[in-house]
Amino acid sequence: MKDDNLIIDKSFNFAIRIVHLYQFLCKEHKEFVLSKQVLRAGTSIGANVNEATQGQSKKDFLSKMNIALKEAVETKYWIKLLIQTEYLTDKQGDSIQKDCEEVIKILHAIVKTTKDNFDN
């Protein structure tokens, strides 16, 4: 893993939090459906970011980063749903929701910048 790549580091650390969230939901709440959804979407972000860094072209890079962004937005939805259905308290969900929003902002900026450079 590259030590100087912000989105690689953030998405990997976020994936670790998502795995811990999944474990918590399964153990403490015996919740296996929503937890699996958030696990799949939340860990997919970093996988797509890493795949993007090995992209064969700028178009491939942009495609994978767009997928990562979509997965991050989906993850935000699942976290919000877990909070609203009281599987997570507001306090429990707040920190991971903020991390998710930060990842979304970074990915959005990467996608926008790449698109802008693509058009030039």
Long-range contacts (C-beta under 8 A, 24 or more apart in sequence): 1-50, 2-53, 5-53, 6-106, 7-49, 7-103, 7-106, 7-107, 7-110, 8-46, 8-49, 8-50, 8-53, 10-99, 10-102, 10-103, 10-106, 11-45, 11-46, 11-49, 11-50, 11-68, 11-103, 12-46, 13-99, 14-42, 14-45, 14-46, 14-99, 14-100, 14-103, 15-42, 15-43, 15-45, 15-46, 17-42, 17-96, 17-99, 18-42, 18-43, 18-75, 18-96, 19-43, 21-96, 25-82, 25-87, 29-87, 31-87, 34-78, 34-81, 34-82, 34-85, 34-87, 37-78, 38-75, 38-78, 38-79, 38-82, 41-71, 41-72, 41-74, 41-75, 41-78, 42-71, 42-75, 42-78, 42-100, 44-68, 44-71, 45-71, 45-72, 45-75, 45-103, 45-107, 49-107, 58-114, 58-117, 58-118, 59-118, 61-114, 62-111, 62-114, 62-115, 62-118, 65-107, 65-110, 65-111, 65-114, 66-111, 68-107, 69-104, 69-107, 69-108, 69-111, 72-100, 72-103, 72-104, 72-107, 73-104, 75-100, 76-100, 76-101, 76-104
